[in-house]
C-alpha cells in the first residue's frame, strides 16, 4: 500500500510543479515581473542611501562613551562634557571609603563601578518597594526627606542641568513612591500635582521637595537648603551633577546596617541578601503596601492593587478619575443638567479677563475641578487648556473679549479628562495632535475654552467657606459641617 501512495504523491507534486512553471511563464506574469523589477530598481537605491546615512550617524552617536560626550556651549564652542566621570571620581577621592550615596537608581552602577562607593539603589530594580522608598525620599519635603535619609546615606547625588536630569524624571519618582506609599499623592495615582505649571513654574508640592532644591541649587528664587540637614559638597564643571552631604547622619543606624549579623541571606555566605532597614525606620517601612504587578503570575492578585492600577491607566490614557477636592460633593454628577455651555474658545491669554489668576495640574484638565477652583476663588469665569492628564487654567470675573473668540476647531473641541462630553481645549502636545497651531502673535499653541461658573458651584464654595450666597462669612466652629 505504501508504494502506490508514494507514487501518487510524486505524481501530484510533478503536476503542481508543471502548473506553476506554466503560470510563471505566462506573458501577463512576465510583464508583471518586469514591472516589479523596474519599481524595485527605482525604490531601492534611495532607501539604501538613506539606510547607509542613518547607520553611520547612529554608529557615530553610539561610539561616544555613555558618560562622556561632545556638546556645544551657547557660544558655539565644542567641548567634551566630562561632568559625570569627574563627579564619580570626586566621590572616589574625596569621600570616606564607607560612604553611602543616595541617588536615583539609574546611576547606581556608575557610582559603584567608577566612584567605588556603596549606592542605595542601582539598575537591579527587582525590589519595587525599595525603589518606591527612594522615590518617596527624593520627592518629599526637605525636612521629611532628611528624617529618613540620615539613616540610610552619607551623600545625595543628583543629575542637573536640564535635558534628562532628575527633575525630568521626578514625576516617575513620585508615582513609583505613591504606588507603595499611598499618602504621597492621596487619591491621585499619577501625582498630577507634582510637576510644573506653564513657563516652568513649580507646583507647591514640587517647590517644597528635596529634589527640586538640589537640582536647582543656587538659582534665583529657589528655596535654599537647611544647612543643618544638607550641605552642598560638589558641583561639576558644567553643572550636570551636584553632590550634597547629609548632615547629622545616624551613626547607630549606619553601624547596624554594616553589621553582617543584620543581613538576611538565603544561605550563609550567599550573594543574595535582601537586607534590612535600620530599626529607626520601622514605622516608615510598616506603612508600605507591597506593589503587585498585574502581569506577575507568581503572586496572588490583590483587589486594591487592581483598582489602583486601573485608575492609574485611566488617568494616563486621558479617561480620568474621580475628583477628590470636594469630597462630599461630586461635581461631575448632574453637570449636564445645569445647562453648562462654553462661552467661547480663545487662542490668546490676552482675551481673558485682566483680573485672571492662574493654576495648573488637574484644574486645567478636569472641568469639574476647574469650576470648583474658580468658585473657591469667587470668580465668574474659568478658562481651561488641557495638556494630557493635567493642563492650565485661569479664573476671572471680567468677561472675555468676544472679539478675539475663535471659530471652533479640533483643538477647541478636545474633551475634558473627567467628562468627555465637555470640551477643555488644548495645550502643547494635545494641540499638536489636534492640528491646532498658535494664533497670531502667540508663541505657544493654546485653545482656552471659557465657561461661566454655575450658581450651584458658587453656592457649594460658599457653603465650604461657612457663608451663604457667596458672602464669604467665616466658618462657625472648627469642625467640618455635615451634609
C-alpha positions as CSV (number, residue, x, y, z in Angstrom):
1,X,0.0,0.0,0.0
2,X,2.9,2.3,0.8
3,X,4.3,2.2,-2.8
4,X,1.1,3.3,-4.6
5,X,0.7,6.1,-2.1
6,X,4.2,7.4,-2.6
7,X,3.7,7.2,-6.4
8,X,0.5,9.2,-6.2
9,X,2.3,11.9,-4.1
10,X,5.1,12.1,-6.6
11,X,2.7,12.4,-9.5
12,X,0.8,15.2,-7.6
13,X,4.0,17.1,-6.9
14,X,5.0,16.8,-10.5
15,X,1.7,18.1,-11.7
16,X,1.9,21.1,-9.3
17,X,5.4,21.9,-10.4
18,X,4.3,21.8,-14.1
19,X,1.3,24.1,-13.5
20,X,3.5,26.5,-11.5
21,X,6.0,26.6,-14.4
22,X,3.3,27.4,-16.9
23,X,1.9,30.1,-14.7
24,X,5.3,31.6,-14.2
25,X,6.0,31.8,-17.9
26,X,2.7,33.3,-18.9
27,X,3.1,36.6,-20.8
28,X,1.0,38.6,-18.3
29,X,3.1,37.2,-15.4
30,X,6.3,38.1,-17.2
31,X,5.1,41.7,-17.7
32,X,4.2,41.9,-14.1
33,X,7.6,40.6,-13.0
34,X,9.3,43.1,-15.2
35,X,7.2,45.9,-13.7
36,X,8.0,44.8,-10.2
37,X,11.7,44.7,-11.1
38,X,11.6,48.3,-12.5
39,X,9.8,49.5,-9.4
40,X,12.3,48.0,-7.1
41,X,15.2,49.4,-9.1
42,X,13.7,52.9,-8.6
43,X,12.9,52.5,-4.9
44,X,15.8,50.6,-3.5
45,X,18.7,53.0,-4.2
46,X,17.2,56.0,-2.3
47,X,16.3,53.7,0.6
48,X,19.7,52.2,0.6
49,X,21.4,55.6,0.7
50,X,19.0,56.7,3.5
51,X,19.8,53.5,5.4
52,X,23.6,54.0,4.8
53,X,23.4,57.6,6.1
54,X,21.4,56.6,9.2
55,X,23.7,53.7,10.0
56,X,26.7,56.0,10.0
57,X,25.0,58.6,12.1
58,X,23.9,56.0,14.6
59,X,27.3,54.4,14.8
60,X,28.9,57.8,15.5
61,X,26.4,58.6,18.3
62,X,26.9,55.1,19.8
63,X,30.6,55.3,19.6
64,X,30.8,58.0,22.2
65,X,31.2,56.9,25.8
66,X,27.9,56.9,27.7
67,X,29.2,59.3,30.5
68,X,31.5,61.4,28.3
69,X,30.4,63.0,25.1
70,X,30.7,66.0,22.7
71,X,28.5,69.1,23.3
72,X,28.3,72.7,22.3
73,X,28.1,75.7,24.5
74,X,25.7,78.6,23.8
75,X,28.6,80.4,22.0
76,X,29.0,77.5,19.6
77,X,32.2,76.2,21.2
78,X,32.5,72.4,21.1
79,X,33.5,70.7,24.3
80,X,33.9,67.3,25.8
81,X,31.4,67.0,28.6
82,X,33.0,65.0,31.3
83,X,30.9,66.0,34.3
84,X,29.7,62.6,35.2
85,X,33.0,60.8,35.3
86,X,34.5,63.7,37.2
87,X,31.7,63.6,39.8
88,X,32.2,59.8,40.3
89,X,36.0,60.3,40.7
90,X,35.3,63.1,43.2
91,X,33.3,60.5,45.2
92,X,36.2,58.0,45.0
93,X,38.9,60.6,46.0
94,X,37.1,62.9,48.4
95,X,34.7,60.8,50.4
96,X,35.3,58.1,53.1
97,X,35.6,54.6,51.8
98,X,32.5,53.6,53.7
99,X,30.4,56.5,52.4
100,X,26.9,55.6,51.1
101,X,25.5,57.6,48.2
102,X,21.8,58.1,47.6
103,X,20.8,58.7,44.0
104,X,18.1,57.6,41.7
105,X,18.7,54.0,40.6
106,X,19.7,54.9,37.0
107,X,23.2,55.9,38.2
108,X,23.7,53.2,40.8
109,X,26.1,51.0,38.7
110,X,28.2,54.1,37.7
111,X,28.5,55.2,41.3
112,X,29.6,51.7,42.4
113,X,31.8,50.9,39.4
114,X,33.5,54.3,38.8
115,X,33.1,56.0,42.2
116,X,33.7,52.8,44.2
117,X,31.1,53.8,46.7
118,X,28.1,52.0,48.1
119,X,24.9,53.1,46.4
120,X,21.4,52.9,47.9
121,X,19.9,51.6,44.6
122,X,21.0,50.5,41.1
123,X,19.7,49.0,37.9
124,X,18.7,45.8,39.6
125,X,15.2,47.2,40.4
126,X,13.5,43.9,41.2
127,X,12.7,45.3,44.7
128,X,10.0,47.7,43.7
129,X,9.2,48.6,47.3
130,X,12.8,49.7,47.9
131,X,12.8,51.9,44.8
132,X,9.5,53.4,45.9
133,X,11.1,54.2,49.3
134,X,13.9,56.0,47.4
135,X,11.3,57.9,45.3
136,X,9.5,58.9,48.5
137,X,12.6,60.4,50.0
138,X,13.6,62.4,46.9
139,X,10.1,63.7,46.2
140,X,9.2,64.6,49.8
141,X,9.7,68.0,51.5
142,X,13.3,68.5,52.8
143,X,12.6,68.0,56.5
144,X,10.7,64.8,55.9
145,X,13.4,63.5,53.5
146,X,16.1,64.2,56.0
147,X,14.4,62.3,58.7
148,X,14.8,59.1,56.5
149,X,18.0,59.9,54.6
150,X,20.1,60.3,57.7
151,X,19.5,56.6,58.5
152,X,20.5,55.4,55.0
153,X,23.1,57.7,53.3
154,X,26.0,60.0,53.8
155,X,25.7,61.8,50.4
156,X,22.9,62.6,47.9
157,X,23.9,62.8,44.2
158,X,21.5,64.4,41.6
159,X,21.7,65.0,37.9
160,X,21.0,68.6,37.0
161,X,21.4,70.9,34.0
162,X,18.2,70.2,32.1
163,X,17.6,67.6,29.4
164,X,17.2,64.2,31.0
165,X,18.1,65.4,34.5
166,X,16.4,64.3,37.7
167,X,13.7,66.9,37.5
168,X,12.6,65.4,34.2
169,X,12.4,62.0,35.9
170,X,10.8,63.3,39.1
171,X,7.2,62.7,38.2
172,X,8.1,59.0,37.8
173,X,9.8,59.0,41.2
174,X,6.7,60.4,42.9
175,X,4.4,58.0,41.1
176,X,6.5,54.9,41.9
177,X,6.7,56.1,45.5
178,X,2.9,56.6,45.6
179,X,2.3,53.1,44.3
180,X,3.7,51.8,47.7
181,X,3.1,54.8,50.0
182,X,-0.3,56.0,49.0
183,X,0.0,59.1,51.2
184,X,2.4,60.8,48.8
185,X,-0.4,61.8,46.4
186,X,-3.6,60.7,48.1
187,X,-6.3,59.7,45.6
188,X,-4.1,60.5,42.6
189,X,-2.0,57.6,41.2
190,X,-0.5,59.9,38.6
191,X,0.6,62.5,41.1
192,X,-0.6,65.3,38.8
193,X,0.1,68.0,41.5
194,X,3.9,67.1,41.4
195,X,5.3,69.0,38.5
196,X,5.4,72.4,36.8
197,X,2.9,74.9,35.5
198,X,3.2,76.9,32.3
199,X,6.6,78.6,32.0
200,X,8.4,76.2,34.2
201,X,6.8,77.4,37.5
202,X,6.9,74.6,40.0
203,X,3.8,73.4,41.7
204,X,3.8,73.9,45.6
205,X,4.5,70.2,46.0
206,X,7.4,70.3,43.6
207,X,8.9,73.5,45.1
208,X,9.0,72.0,48.6
209,X,10.6,68.7,47.6
210,X,14.2,67.9,48.3
211,X,15.0,67.0,44.7
212,X,13.9,70.4,43.3
213,X,16.0,72.3,45.9
214,X,19.1,70.2,45.0
215,X,18.8,70.2,41.2
216,X,18.1,73.9,41.1
217,X,20.5,74.7,43.9
218,X,21.8,78.3,43.8
219,X,19.4,79.5,41.2
220,X,17.5,82.8,41.9
221,X,14.1,82.3,43.6
222,X,14.8,78.6,44.5
223,X,14.3,77.9,48.2
224,X,17.7,77.3,49.9
225,X,18.5,74.1,51.7
226,X,18.7,74.0,55.5
227,X,22.4,73.6,56.2
228,X,21.6,71.6,59.4
229,X,20.2,68.9,57.1
230,X,22.1,69.0,53.8
231,X,25.1,71.0,52.7
232,X,26.5,71.5,49.2
233,X,29.7,69.5,48.6
234,X,30.3,69.4,44.9
235,X,29.1,70.7,41.6
236,X,30.6,69.6,38.3
237,X,32.2,72.0,35.8
238,X,29.1,72.4,33.6
239,X,26.5,71.9,36.4
240,X,25.4,68.4,35.3
241,X,26.0,66.8,38.6
242,X,25.6,68.0,42.2
243,X,26.5,66.2,45.4
244,X,25.3,67.1,48.8
245,X,26.4,65.9,52.2
246,X,23.8,64.5,54.6
247,X,24.2,66.2,58.0
248,X,23.6,64.6,61.4
249,X,23.9,61.1,60.0
250,X,22.7,58.4,62.4
251,X,25.9,56.6,63.5
252,X,23.8,54.0,65.2
253,X,21.8,53.1,62.1
254,X,25.0,53.1,59.9
255,X,26.7,50.7,62.2
256,X,23.6,48.5,62.5
257,X,23.3,48.2,58.7
258,X,27.1,47.4,58.3
259,X,26.9,44.6,60.9
260,X,26.9,41.3,58.9
261,X,24.7,39.8,61.6
262,X,21.9,42.0,60.4
263,X,22.0,40.8,56.8
264,X,19.2,38.5,55.7
265,X,20.7,36.0,53.1
266,X,19.1,32.9,51.7
267,X,22.2,30.9,52.8
268,X,25.4,31.6,54.8
269,X,27.9,33.4,52.7
270,X,25.4,33.8,49.8
271,X,25.5,36.8,47.4
272,X,21.7,37.0,47.6
273,X,20.9,39.1,50.6
274,X,17.7,41.1,50.7
275,X,19.0,43.3,53.5
276,X,17.1,45.1,56.2
277,X,16.3,48.7,57.0
278,X,17.6,50.0,60.4
279,X,15.2,49.8,63.3
280,X,14.8,53.6,63.3
281,X,12.8,53.3,60.1
282,X,10.5,50.6,61.2
283,X,7.5,52.9,61.4
284,X,8.0,54.1,57.8
285,X,8.5,50.6,56.4
286,X,5.3,49.5,58.2
287,X,3.4,51.9,56.0
288,X,4.4,50.2,52.8
289,X,1.8,48.4,50.8
290,X,3.5,45.8,48.6
291,X,3.1,46.6,45.0
292,X,1.7,43.7,42.9
293,X,2.4,43.8,39.2
294,X,-0.7,42.6,37.5
295,X,1.4,40.7,34.9
296,X,3.3,38.8,37.6
297,X,1.8,35.3,37.6
298,X,3.9,34.4,40.7
299,X,2.0,36.5,43.2
300,X,-1.6,36.4,44.3
301,X,-3.8,39.0,42.8
302,X,-5.0,41.8,45.1
303,X,-8.2,43.7,44.5
304,X,-6.8,47.0,45.9
305,X,-3.8,46.8,43.6
306,X,-6.1,46.1,40.6
307,X,-8.2,49.1,41.4
308,X,-5.1,51.3,41.9
309,X,-3.6,50.3,38.6
310,X,-6.9,50.6,36.7
311,X,-7.3,54.1,38.0
312,X,-3.6,54.9,37.1
313,X,-4.1,53.8,33.5
314,X,-7.4,55.6,33.2
315,X,-5.8,58.8,34.1
316,X,-2.7,58.3,31.9
317,X,-4.9,57.5,29.0
318,X,-6.9,60.6,29.5
319,X,-10.1,59.0,30.7
320,X,-9.8,60.5,34.2
321,X,-10.8,59.5,37.6
322,X,-12.9,60.9,40.4
323,X,-12.3,64.4,41.7
324,X,-11.4,64.5,45.4
325,X,-11.3,68.2,46.1
326,X,-14.9,68.4,47.2
327,X,-15.0,65.0,49.0
328,X,-18.8,65.1,49.7
329,X,-19.9,67.0,46.6
330,X,-19.5,65.1,43.3
331,X,-19.5,68.0,40.8
332,X,-19.4,65.7,37.8
333,X,-22.8,64.3,38.6
334,X,-25.6,66.3,37.2
335,X,-23.5,68.9,35.4
336,X,-25.2,68.4,32.2
337,X,-28.5,69.3,33.9
338,X,-27.1,72.7,34.8
339,X,-27.1,73.8,31.2
340,X,-23.4,74.3,31.3
341,X,-22.0,75.5,28.0
342,X,-18.8,77.2,26.9
343,X,-18.8,81.0,26.5
344,X,-16.2,80.6,23.7
345,X,-12.8,79.4,22.6
346,X,-9.8,81.7,22.6
347,X,-6.2,81.3,21.4
348,X,-4.6,84.1,23.5
349,X,-4.4,84.8,27.2
350,X,-5.0,88.5,26.4
351,X,-8.6,87.7,25.6
352,X,-9.2,86.6,29.1
353,X,-10.2,88.9,31.9
354,X,-7.4,91.2,33.2
355,X,-8.2,90.1,36.8
356,X,-7.3,86.5,36.0
357,X,-5.5,84.2,38.4
358,X,-3.6,81.1,37.3
359,X,-3.4,77.5,38.4
360,X,-2.4,74.2,36.7
361,X,-2.4,70.5,37.2
362,X,-5.7,68.7,37.1
363,X,-7.5,72.0,37.4
364,X,-6.6,72.5,33.7
365,X,-7.8,69.1,32.5
366,X,-10.9,68.3,34.6
367,X,-13.9,70.6,34.1
368,X,-15.5,69.7,37.4
369,X,-12.3,70.5,39.3
370,X,-11.7,73.7,37.4
371,X,-15.2,75.0,38.1
372,X,-14.8,74.3,41.8
373,X,-11.5,76.0,42.0
374,X,-12.9,79.1,40.2
375,X,-15.8,79.2,42.6
376,X,-13.4,79.0,45.6
377,X,-11.6,82.0,44.1
378,X,-15.0,83.7,43.8
379,X,-14.6,84.3,40.1
380,X,-17.3,84.2,37.5
381,X,-15.4,82.6,34.6
382,X,-12.9,79.8,34.2
383,X,-10.7,79.1,31.2
384,X,-9.1,75.7,30.7
385,X,-6.4,74.4,28.3
386,X,-5.8,70.7,28.7
387,X,-2.3,69.2,28.2
388,X,-2.8,65.5,28.8
389,X,-3.6,64.4,32.4
390,X,-3.1,68.0,33.6
391,X,-3.2,71.4,32.0
392,X,-3.6,75.2,32.6
393,X,-6.5,77.2,34.0
394,X,-7.4,80.8,34.7
395,X,-10.2,82.1,36.8
396,X,-11.5,85.7,36.3
397,X,-14.6,87.8,36.7
398,X,-14.2,90.3,33.9
399,X,-15.9,88.9,30.7
400,X,-13.6,87.7,28.0
401,X,-13.0,89.7,24.8
402,X,-15.5,88.1,22.5
403,X,-13.9,89.9,19.5
404,X,-11.0,87.6,20.0
405,X,-13.1,84.4,20.0
406,X,-12.1,81.7,17.5
407,X,-14.2,79.5,15.3
408,X,-14.3,76.2,17.0
409,X,-11.6,73.8,15.7
410,X,-10.5,70.4,16.8
411,X,-8.3,72.0,19.5
412,X,-11.3,73.8,21.0
413,X,-13.3,70.6,20.8
414,X,-10.8,68.4,22.7
415,X,-12.6,66.6,25.5
416,X,-12.1,67.1,29.2
417,X,-10.3,64.4,31.2
418,X,-13.1,63.7,33.7
419,X,-16.3,64.3,31.5
420,X,-15.6,63.8,27.8
421,X,-19.0,65.4,26.9
422,X,-17.4,68.8,27.8
423,X,-14.5,70.5,26.0
424,X,-11.4,71.5,27.8
425,X,-9.4,73.0,24.9
426,X,-5.8,72.1,24.4
427,X,-2.2,73.0,25.1
428,X,1.2,71.8,23.8
429,X,1.1,68.2,22.6
430,X,-2.7,67.9,22.7
431,X,-3.0,71.0,20.4
432,X,-0.4,69.4,18.0
433,X,-2.4,66.2,18.0
434,X,-5.5,68.1,17.0
435,X,-3.8,70.3,14.4
436,X,-4.3,73.5,16.4
437,X,-1.5,76.0,15.8
438,X,-0.5,79.1,17.8
439,X,-2.7,82.1,17.0
440,X,-1.2,85.3,15.5
441,X,1.2,86.8,18.0
442,X,1.3,83.8,20.3
443,X,4.4,81.6,20.8
444,X,2.5,78.6,22.3
445,X,-0.4,76.7,20.9
446,X,-3.4,77.2,23.2
447,X,-7.1,76.8,23.0
448,X,-8.7,78.3,26.0
449,X,-12.3,77.1,26.5
450,X,-14.1,79.5,28.8
451,X,-17.1,78.6,30.9
452,X,-19.2,80.7,33.2
453,X,-19.2,79.3,36.7
454,X,-22.7,78.0,37.5
455,X,-24.5,79.2,40.6
456,X,-24.5,75.7,42.0
457,X,-20.7,75.8,42.2
458,X,-20.7,79.2,43.8
459,X,-23.2,78.1,46.4
460,X,-21.2,74.9,47.2
461,X,-18.0,77.0,47.6
462,X,-19.8,79.4,49.9
463,X,-21.0,76.5,52.0
464,X,-17.5,75.3,52.2
465,X,-16.4,78.7,53.5
466,X,-19.2,78.6,56.1
467,X,-21.0,81.5,54.5
468,X,-24.2,81.8,52.4
469,X,-24.9,83.0,48.9
470,X,-21.2,83.6,48.3
471,X,-20.9,86.2,51.1
472,X,-17.7,84.6,52.4
473,X,-18.7,84.5,56.0
474,X,-16.4,82.8,58.5
475,X,-16.9,79.2,59.3
476,X,-18.6,78.7,62.7
477,X,-16.7,76.2,64.8
478,X,-13.6,74.2,63.9
479,X,-15.4,71.0,62.7
480,X,-16.4,70.4,59.2
481,X,-20.2,70.7,58.8
482,X,-22.0,67.5,57.9
483,X,-24.2,67.4,54.8
